[in-house]
Amino acid sequence: MIAAFQEVIRQRQGITEAQVSSAVELNKAQKAEMEFTLEKLTGKRVEATFSLEPELLGGAKVRVGDTVYDGSLRGRLNELRARLASE
């Protein structure tokens, strides 16, 4: 119940949460740039949590609510594989 209340408060304040998974540890400047880019993309203030996911091989995967932005190397390779298989 507390989590639901906090979510309502965040929505009213125009704040959204983002989970950012990257293949390597991001430095402070990279994290700030990622949050800035997500804020421009969503039009809201973003509070991001960062985690490591080495199996991404490179790049990052971001989840904002129900939306997933996959900029990982693994995601791009899978997309390329699917495109080549369909030809």
Biopython code that builds the backbone (N, CA, C, O; Angstrom):
import numpy as np
from Bio.PDB.StructureBuilder import StructureBuilder

atoms = [
    (1, "MET", "N", (0.818, -1.180, 0.000)),
    (1, "MET", "CA", (0.000, 0.000, 0.000)),
    (1, "MET", "C", (0.876, 1.263, 0.000)),
    (1, "MET", "O", (0.554, 2.258, -0.649)),
    (2, "ILE", "N", (1.973, 1.198, 0.732)),
    (2, "ILE", "CA", (2.888, 2.339, 0.769)),
    (2, "ILE", "C", (3.502, 2.564, -0.608)),
    (2, "ILE", "O", (3.623, 3.702, -1.061)),
    (3, "ALA", "N", (3.888, 1.477, -1.271)),
    (3, "ALA", "CA", (4.482, 1.592, -2.608)),
    (3, "ALA", "C", (3.491, 2.214, -3.587)),
    (3, "ALA", "O", (3.880, 3.043, -4.410)),
    (4, "ALA", "N", (2.219, 1.829, -3.512)),
    (4, "ALA", "CA", (1.199, 2.388, -4.397)),
    (4, "ALA", "C", (1.017, 3.881, -4.132)),
    (4, "ALA", "O", (0.875, 4.666, -5.070)),
    (5, "PHE", "N", (1.020, 4.270, -2.868)),
    (5, "PHE", "CA", (0.908, 5.682, -2.504)),
    (5, "PHE", "C", (2.090, 6.477, -3.035)),
    (5, "PHE", "O", (1.913, 7.568, -3.577)),
    (6, "GLN", "N", (3.300, 5.938, -2.882)),
    (6, "GLN", "CA", (4.491, 6.614, -3.381)),
    (6, "GLN", "C", (4.447, 6.764, -4.895)),
    (6, "GLN", "O", (4.891, 7.777, -5.434)),
    (7, "GLU", "N", (3.912, 5.757, -5.582)),
    (7, "GLU", "CA", (3.794, 5.818, -7.042)),
    (7, "GLU", "C", (2.835, 6.930, -7.453)),
    (7, "GLU", "O", (3.106, 7.649, -8.415)),
    (8, "VAL", "N", (1.722, 7.084, -6.746)),
    (8, "VAL", "CA", (0.755, 8.146, -7.046)),
    (8, "VAL", "C", (1.401, 9.513, -6.844)),
    (8, "VAL", "O", (1.205, 10.419, -7.655)),
    (9, "ILE", "N", (2.158, 9.664, -5.782)),
    (9, "ILE", "CA", (2.844, 10.935, -5.518)),
    (9, "ILE", "C", (3.837, 11.235, -6.634)),
    (9, "ILE", "O", (3.911, 12.366, -7.113)),
    (10, "ARG", "N", (4.597, 10.232, -7.047)),
    (10, "ARG", "CA", (5.571, 10.437, -8.133)),
    (10, "ARG", "C", (4.881, 10.838, -9.425)),
    (10, "ARG", "O", (5.356, 11.725, -10.134)),
    (11, "GLN", "N", (3.767, 10.193, -9.737)),
    (11, "GLN", "CA", (3.045, 10.533, -10.960)),
    (11, "GLN", "C", (2.573, 11.976, -10.926)),
    (11, "GLN", "O", (2.676, 12.688, -11.925)),
    (12, "ARG", "N", (2.064, 12.407, -9.800)),
    (12, "ARG", "CA", (1.586, 13.789, -9.667)),
    (12, "ARG", "C", (2.722, 14.789, -9.766)),
    (12, "ARG", "O", (2.513, 15.916, -10.214)),
    (13, "GLN", "N", (3.918, 14.400, -9.356)),
    (13, "GLN", "CA", (5.074, 15.273, -9.429)),
    (13, "GLN", "C", (5.780, 15.177, -10.785)),
    (13, "GLN", "O", (6.750, 15.895, -11.028)),
    (14, "GLY", "N", (5.304, 14.304, -11.661)),
    (14, "GLY", "CA", (5.925, 14.154, -12.983)),
    (14, "GLY", "C", (7.227, 13.393, -12.947)),
    (14, "GLY", "O", (8.114, 13.631, -13.767)),
    (15, "ILE", "N", (7.352, 12.471, -11.997)),
    (15, "ILE", "CA", (8.567, 11.672, -11.853)),
    (15, "ILE", "C", (8.284, 10.246, -12.286)),
    (15, "ILE", "O", (7.250, 9.680, -11.933)),
    (16, "THR", "N", (9.194, 9.666, -13.047)),
    (16, "THR", "CA", (9.063, 8.266, -13.437)),
    (16, "THR", "C", (10.348, 7.528, -13.086)),
    (16, "THR", "O", (11.422, 8.125, -13.006)),
    (17, "GLU", "N", (10.222, 6.243, -12.881)),
    (17, "GLU", "CA", (11.382, 5.417, -12.563)),
    (17, "GLU", "C", (11.861, 4.702, -13.817)),
    (17, "GLU", "O", (11.066, 4.348, -14.688)),
    (18, "ALA", "N", (13.157, 4.497, -13.896)),
    (18, "ALA", "CA", (13.755, 3.768, -15.014)),
    (18, "ALA", "C", (14.771, 2.788, -14.459)),
    (18, "ALA", "O", (15.524, 3.107, -13.539)),
    (19, "GLN", "N", (14.782, 1.591, -15.028)),
    (19, "GLN", "CA", (15.799, 0.603, -14.693)),
    (19, "GLN", "C", (16.735, 0.499, -15.893)),
    (19, "GLN", "O", (16.309, 0.159, -16.996)),
    (20, "VAL", "N", (17.999, 0.792, -15.669)),
    (20, "VAL", "CA", (18.990, 0.780, -16.734)),
    (20, "VAL", "C", (19.964, -0.365, -16.479)),
    (20, "VAL", "O", (20.630, -0.407, -15.445)),
    (21, "SER", "N", (20.039, -1.291, -17.430)),
    (21, "SER", "CA", (20.998, -2.391, -17.362)),
    (21, "SER", "C", (22.041, -2.162, -18.434)),
    (21, "SER", "O", (21.708, -1.942, -19.598)),
    (22, "SER", "N", (23.300, -2.213, -18.044)),
    (22, "SER", "CA", (24.370, -1.999, -19.016)),
    (22, "SER", "C", (25.393, -3.122, -18.921)),
    (22, "SER", "O", (25.500, -3.806, -17.903)),
    (23, "ALA", "N", (26.138, -3.293, -19.999)),
    (23, "ALA", "CA", (27.129, -4.360, -20.064)),
    (23, "ALA", "C", (28.346, -4.050, -19.203)),
    (23, "ALA", "O", (29.012, -4.962, -18.714)),
    (24, "VAL", "N", (28.637, -2.773, -19.017)),
    (24, "VAL", "CA", (29.777, -2.351, -18.198)),
    (24, "VAL", "C", (29.304, -1.289, -17.210)),
    (24, "VAL", "O", (28.257, -0.670, -17.400)),
    (25, "GLU", "N", (30.084, -1.089, -16.161)),
    (25, "GLU", "CA", (29.758, -0.075, -15.155)),
    (25, "GLU", "C", (29.819, 1.313, -15.790)),
    (25, "GLU", "O", (30.804, 1.657, -16.442)),
    (26, "LEU", "N", (28.763, 2.113, -15.599)),
    (26, "LEU", "CA", (28.734, 3.471, -16.125)),
    (26, "LEU", "C", (29.322, 4.422, -15.089)),
    (26, "LEU", "O", (29.100, 4.265, -13.888)),
    (27, "ASN", "N", (30.078, 5.414, -15.568)),
    (27, "ASN", "CA", (30.604, 6.409, -14.639)),
    (27, "ASN", "C", (29.529, 7.458, -14.355)),
    (27, "ASN", "O", (28.449, 7.427, -14.945)),
    (28, "LYS", "N", (29.829, 8.369, -13.465)),
    (28, "LYS", "CA", (28.852, 9.368, -13.026)),
    (28, "LYS", "C", (28.337, 10.215, -14.190)),
    (28, "LYS", "O", (27.139, 10.486, -14.273)),
    (29, "ALA", "N", (29.225, 10.633, -15.085)),
    (29, "ALA", "CA", (28.839, 11.459, -16.231)),
    (29, "ALA", "C", (27.926, 10.681, -17.183)),
    (29, "ALA", "O", (26.954, 11.235, -17.697)),
    (30, "GLN", "N", (28.228, 9.417, -17.418)),
    (30, "GLN", "CA", (27.401, 8.600, -18.298)),
    (30, "GLN", "C", (26.012, 8.382, -17.706)),
    (30, "GLN", "O", (25.014, 8.391, -18.427)),
    (31, "LYS", "N", (25.952, 8.188, -16.390)),
    (31, "LYS", "CA", (24.651, 8.020, -15.726)),
    (31, "LYS", "C", (23.825, 9.299, -15.839)),
    (31, "LYS", "O", (22.625, 9.245, -16.111)),
    (32, "ALA", "N", (24.461, 10.440, -15.631)),
    (32, "ALA", "CA", (23.761, 11.720, -15.741)),
    (32, "ALA", "C", (23.262, 11.945, -17.164)),
    (32, "ALA", "O", (22.143, 12.418, -17.366)),
    (33, "GLU", "N", (24.092, 11.604, -18.150)),
    (33, "GLU", "CA", (23.684, 11.755, -19.550)),
    (33, "GLU", "C", (22.522, 10.826, -19.887)),
    (33, "GLU", "O", (21.611, 11.212, -20.620)),
    (34, "MET", "N", (22.550, 9.603, -19.355)),
    (34, "MET", "CA", (21.463, 8.653, -19.585)),
    (34, "MET", "C", (20.156, 9.192, -18.992)),
    (34, "MET", "O", (19.113, 9.141, -19.644)),
    (35, "GLU", "N", (20.210, 9.704, -17.771)),
    (35, "GLU", "CA", (19.011, 10.262, -17.144)),
    (35, "GLU", "C", (18.500, 11.468, -17.929)),
    (35, "GLU", "O", (17.291, 11.608, -18.114)),
    (36, "PHE", "N", (19.397, 12.341, -18.396)),
    (36, "PHE", "CA", (19.012, 13.512, -19.180)),
    (36, "PHE", "C", (18.314, 13.095, -20.471)),
    (36, "PHE", "O", (17.284, 13.659, -20.840)),
    (37, "THR", "N", (18.883, 12.105, -21.152)),
    (37, "THR", "CA", (18.290, 11.612, -22.400)),
    (37, "THR", "C", (16.909, 11.011, -22.149)),
    (37, "THR", "O", (15.980, 11.237, -22.924)),
    (38, "LEU", "N", (16.775, 10.253, -21.077)),
    (38, "LEU", "CA", (15.476, 9.650, -20.738)),
    (38, "LEU", "C", (14.447, 10.712, -20.370)),
    (38, "LEU", "O", (13.264, 10.568, -20.677)),
    (39, "GLU", "N", (14.892, 11.772, -19.716)),
    (39, "GLU", "CA", (13.981, 12.863, -19.381)),
    (39, "GLU", "C", (13.469, 13.550, -20.639)),
    (39, "GLU", "O", (12.289, 13.890, -20.725)),
    (40, "LYS", "N", (14.352, 13.757, -21.622)),
    (40, "LYS", "CA", (13.927, 14.341, -22.892)),
    (40, "LYS", "C", (12.963, 13.411, -23.613)),
    (40, "LYS", "O", (11.996, 13.863, -24.227)),
    (41, "LEU", "N", (13.228, 12.116, -23.537)),
    (41, "LEU", "CA", (12.411, 11.121, -24.228)),
    (41, "LEU", "C", (11.026, 10.995, -23.605)),
    (41, "LEU", "O", (10.034, 10.896, -24.327)),
    (42, "THR", "N", (10.944, 10.996, -22.284)),
    (42, "THR", "CA", (9.670, 10.774, -21.590)),
    (42, "THR", "C", (8.926, 12.059, -21.260)),
    (42, "THR", "O", (7.713, 12.038, -21.052)),
    (43, "GLY", "N", (9.644, 13.179, -21.211)),
    (43, "GLY", "CA", (9.015, 14.425, -20.818)),
    (43, "GLY", "C", (8.771, 14.509, -19.313)),
    (43, "GLY", "O", (8.025, 15.374, -18.854)),
    (44, "LYS", "N", (9.389, 13.625, -18.551)),
    (44, "LYS", "CA", (9.243, 13.596, -17.097)),
    (44, "LYS", "C", (10.615, 13.591, -16.447)),
    (44, "LYS", "O", (11.623, 13.304, -17.093)),
    (45, "ARG", "N", (10.641, 13.912, -15.159)),
    (45, "ARG", "CA", (11.884, 13.765, -14.410)),
    (45, "ARG", "C", (12.098, 12.278, -14.164)),
    (45, "ARG", "O", (11.163, 11.573, -13.785)),
    (46, "VAL", "N", (13.300, 11.801, -14.374)),
    (46, "VAL", "CA", (13.594, 10.369, -14.298)),
    (46, "VAL", "C", (14.488, 10.078, -13.099)),
    (46, "VAL", "O", (15.503, 10.740, -12.885)),
    (47, "GLU", "N", (14.089, 9.074, -12.325)),
    (47, "GLU", "CA", (14.929, 8.537, -11.261)),
    (47, "GLU", "C", (15.360, 7.151, -11.720)),
    (47, "GLU", "O", (14.560, 6.216, -11.733)),
    (48, "ALA", "N", (16.606, 7.025, -12.089)),
    (48, "ALA", "CA", (17.111, 5.777, -12.664)),
    (48, "ALA", "C", (17.863, 4.951, -11.631)),
    (48, "ALA", "O", (18.565, 5.479, -10.768)),
    (49, "THR", "N", (17.695, 3.649, -11.747)),
    (49, "THR", "CA", (18.518, 2.710, -10.998)),
    (49, "THR", "C", (19.353, 1.956, -12.029)),
    (49, "THR", "O", (18.849, 1.563, -13.081)),
    (50, "PHE", "N", (20.614, 1.761, -11.722)),
    (50, "PHE", "CA", (21.548, 1.170, -12.668)),
    (50, "PHE", "C", (22.010, -0.188, -12.175)),
    (50, "PHE", "O", (22.239, -0.386, -10.982)),
    (51, "SER", "N", (22.146, -1.132, -13.120)),
    (51, "SER", "CA", (22.653, -2.456, -12.775)),
    (51, "SER", "C", (23.521, -2.973, -13.917)),
    (51, "SER", "O", (23.435, -2.507, -15.053)),
    (52, "LEU", "N", (24.351, -3.938, -13.583)),
    (52, "LEU", "CA", (25.213, -4.576, -14.577)),
    (52, "LEU", "C", (24.552, -5.830, -15.114)),
    (52, "LEU", "O", (23.940, -6.597, -14.370)),
    (53, "GLU", "N", (24.685, -6.027, -16.415)),
    (53, "GLU", "CA", (24.184, -7.223, -17.083)),
    (53, "GLU", "C", (25.182, -7.573, -18.191)),
    (53, "GLU", "O", (24.945, -7.252, -19.356)),
    (54, "PRO", "N", (26.296, -8.229, -17.840)),
    (54, "PRO", "CA", (27.367, -8.494, -18.809)),
    (54, "PRO", "C", (26.908, -9.257, -20.050)),
    (54, "PRO", "O", (27.528, -9.131, -21.105)),
    (55, "GLU", "N", (25.829, -10.052, -19.949)),
    (55, "GLU", "CA", (25.380, -10.818, -21.114)),
    (55, "GLU", "C", (24.820, -9.928, -22.224)),
    (55, "GLU", "O", (24.521, -10.426, -23.310)),
    (56, "LEU", "N", (24.673, -8.633, -21.982)),
    (56, "LEU", "CA", (24.243, -7.715, -23.042)),
    (56, "LEU", "C", (25.352, -7.490, -24.068)),
    (56, "LEU", "O", (25.082, -7.024, -25.175)),
    (57, "LEU", "N", (26.581, -7.813, -23.717)),
    (57, "LEU", "CA", (27.771, -7.685, -24.553)),
    (57, "LEU", "C", (28.226, -6.249, -24.741)),
    (57, "LEU", "O", (29.430, -5.996, -24.757)),
    (58, "GLY", "N", (27.328, -5.316, -24.883)),
    (58, "GLY", "CA", (27.639, -3.905, -25.066)),
    (58, "GLY", "C", (26.355, -3.110, -25.053)),
    (58, "GLY", "O", (25.279, -3.681, -25.229)),
    (59, "GLY", "N", (26.440, -1.807, -24.850)),
    (59, "GLY", "CA", (25.245, -0.978, -24.850)),
    (59, "GLY", "C", (24.455, -1.107, -23.567)),
    (59, "GLY", "O", (24.991, -1.469, -22.519)),
    (60, "ALA", "N", (23.148, -0.800, -23.667)),
    (60, "ALA", "CA", (22.288, -0.821, -22.484)),
    (60, "ALA", "C", (20.858, -1.162, -22.859)),
    (60, "ALA", "O", (20.437, -1.016, -24.006)),
    (61, "LYS", "N", (20.127, -1.621, -21.854)),
    (61, "LYS", "CA", (18.702, -1.883, -21.991)),
    (61, "LYS", "C", (18.017, -1.076, -20.900)),
    (61, "LYS", "O", (18.433, -1.116, -19.742)),
    (62, "VAL", "N", (16.954, -0.333, -21.267)),
    (62, "VAL", "CA", (16.274, 0.548, -20.326)),
    (62, "VAL", "C", (14.798, 0.184, -20.267)),
    (62, "VAL", "O", (14.153, -0.017, -21.296)),
    (63, "ARG", "N", (14.273, 0.103, -19.047)),
    (63, "ARG", "CA", (12.841, -0.131, -18.846)),
    (63, "ARG", "C", (12.270, 1.076, -18.119)),
    (63, "ARG", "O", (12.693, 1.418, -17.015)),
    (64, "VAL", "N", (11.292, 1.716, -18.767)),
    (64, "VAL", "CA", (10.556, 2.830, -18.166)),
    (64, "VAL", "C", (9.098, 2.417, -18.172)),
    (64, "VAL", "O", (8.449, 2.414, -19.218)),
    (65, "GLY", "N", (8.583, 2.069, -17.001)),
    (65, "GLY", "CA", (7.217, 1.559, -16.926)),
    (65, "GLY", "C", (7.111, 0.256, -17.694)),
    (65, "GLY", "O", (7.847, -0.692, -17.421)),
    (66, "ASP", "N", (6.201, 0.206, -18.651)),
    (66, "ASP", "CA", (6.009, -0.993, -19.472)),
    (66, "ASP", "C", (6.816, -0.957, -20.766)),
    (66, "ASP", "O", (6.775, -1.906, -21.549)),
    (67, "THR", "N", (7.547, 0.128, -20.995)),
    (67, "THR", "CA", (8.301, 0.300, -22.233)),
    (67, "THR", "C", (9.760, -0.103, -22.040)),
    (67, "THR", "O", (10.402, 0.288, -21.065)),
    (68, "VAL", "N", (10.269, -0.889, -22.982)),
    (68, "VAL", "CA", (11.668, -1.314, -22.941)),
    (68, "VAL", "C", (12.384, -0.750, -24.165)),
    (68, "VAL", "O", (11.940, -0.930, -25.300)),
    (69, "TYR", "N", (13.489, -0.072, -23.916)),
    (69, "TYR", "CA", (14.354, 0.433, -24.981)),
    (69, "TYR", "C", (15.600, -0.444, -24.977)),
    (69, "TYR", "O", (16.377, -0.428, -24.023)),
    (70, "ASP", "N", (15.784, -1.207, -26.048)),
    (70, "ASP", "CA", (16.908, -2.136, -26.099)),
    (70, "ASP", "C", (17.975, -1.611, -27.044)),
    (70, "ASP", "O", (17.870, -1.753, -28.262)),
    (71, "GLY", "N", (18.994, -1.008, -26.471)),
    (71, "GLY", "CA", (20.129, -0.518, -27.249)),
    (71, "GLY", "C", (21.350, -1.383, -27.012)),
    (71, "GLY", "O", (22.485, -0.931, -27.167)),
    (72, "SER", "N", (21.108, -2.641, -26.632)),
    (72, "SER", "CA", (22.227, -3.539, -26.341)),
    (72, "SER", "C", (22.740, -4.200, -27.609)),
    (72, "SER", "O", (22.011, -4.338, -28.592)),
    (73, "LEU", "N", (23.984, -4.599, -27.576)),
    (73, "LEU", "CA", (24.577, -5.309, -28.701)),
    (73, "LEU", "C", (23.874, -6.647, -28.904)),
    (73, "LEU", "O", (23.614, -7.042, -30.041)),
    (74, "ARG", "N", (23.565, -7.344, -27.819)),
    (74, "ARG", "CA", (22.851, -8.621, -27.922)),
    (74, "ARG", "C", (21.486, -8.422, -28.595)),
    (74, "ARG", "O", (21.091, -9.224, -29.442)),
    (75, "GLY", "N", (20.776, -7.371, -28.227)),
    (75, "GLY", "CA", (19.477, -7.092, -28.842)),
    (75, "GLY", "C", (19.596, -6.817, -30.326)),
    (75, "GLY", "O", (18.779, -7.286, -31.119)),
    (76, "ARG", "N", (20.605, -6.065, -30.701)),
    (76, "ARG", "CA", (20.808, -5.755, -32.126)),
    (76, "ARG", "C", (21.206, -6.994, -32.920)),
    (76, "ARG", "O", (20.774, -7.173, -34.058)),
    (77, "LEU", "N", (22.034, -7.851, -32.316)),
    (77, "LEU", "CA", (22.405, -9.104, -32.985)),
    (77, "LEU", "C", (21.190, -10.012, -33.162)),
    (77, "LEU", "O", (21.032, -10.639, -34.209)),
    (78, "ASN", "N", (20.334, -10.084, -32.147)),
    (78, "ASN", "CA", (19.111, -10.889, -32.256)),
    (78, "ASN", "C", (18.184, -10.331, -33.330)),
    (78, "ASN", "O", (17.560, -11.091, -34.071)),
    (79, "GLU", "N", (18.092, -9.009, -33.417)),
    (79, "GLU", "CA", (17.273, -8.364, -34.444)),
    (79, "GLU", "C", (17.823, -8.673, -35.839)),
    (79, "GLU", "O", (17.061, -8.964, -36.761)),
    (80, "LEU", "N", (19.139, -8.608, -35.987)),
    (80, "LEU", "CA", (19.772, -8.925, -37.259)),
    (80, "LEU", "C", (19.543, -10.381, -37.631)),
    (80, "LEU", "O", (19.247, -10.687, -38.786)),
    (81, "ARG", "N", (19.679, -11.286, -36.661)),
    (81, "ARG", "CA", (19.428, -12.708, -36.892)),
    (81, "ARG", "C", (17.998, -12.939, -37.381)),
    (81, "ARG", "O", (17.781, -13.704, -38.321)),
    (82, "ALA", "N", (17.033, -12.288, -36.753)),
    (82, "ALA", "CA", (15.639, -12.450, -37.153)),
    (82, "ALA", "C", (15.399, -11.916, -38.565)),
    (82, "ALA", "O", (14.671, -12.524, -39.350)),
    (83, "ARG", "N", (16.016, -10.769, -38.884)),
    (83, "ARG", "CA", (15.867, -10.203, -40.226)),
    (83, "ARG", "C", (16.473, -11.113, -41.291)),
    (83, "ARG", "O", (15.884, -11.311, -42.354)),
    (84, "LEU", "N", (17.656, -11.667, -40.999)),
    (84, "LEU", "CA", (18.298, -12.549, -41.967)),
    (84, "LEU", "C", (17.534, -13.854, -42.133)),
    (84, "LEU", "O", (17.477, -14.402, -43.233)),
    (85, "ALA", "N", (16.953, -14.352, -41.060)),
    (85, "ALA", "CA", (16.183, -15.593, -41.126)),
    (85, "ALA", "C", (14.907, -15.429, -41.925)),
    (85, "ALA", "O", (14.423, -16.389, -42.524)),
    (86, "SER", "N", (14.353, -14.217, -41.944)),
    (86, "SER", "CA", (13.093, -13.980, -42.660)),
    (86, "SER", "C", (13.302, -13.772, -44.148)),
    (86, "SER", "O", (12.331, -13.772, -44.903)),
    (87, "GLU", "N", (14.544, -13.595, -44.596)),
    (87, "GLU", "CA", (14.813, -13.365, -46.019)),
    (87, "GLU", "C", (14.914, -14.650, -46.789)),
    (87, "GLU", "O", (15.138, -14.629, -48.000)),
]
sb = StructureBuilder()
sb.init_structure("model")
sb.init_model(0)
sb.init_chain("A")
sb.init_seg("    ")
for serial, (resi, resn, name, xyz) in enumerate(atoms, 1):
    if name == "N":
        sb.init_residue(resn, " ", resi, " ")
    sb.init_atom(name, np.array(xyz, "f"), 0.0, 1.0, " ", f" {name:<3s}", serial, name[0])
structure = sb.get_structure()
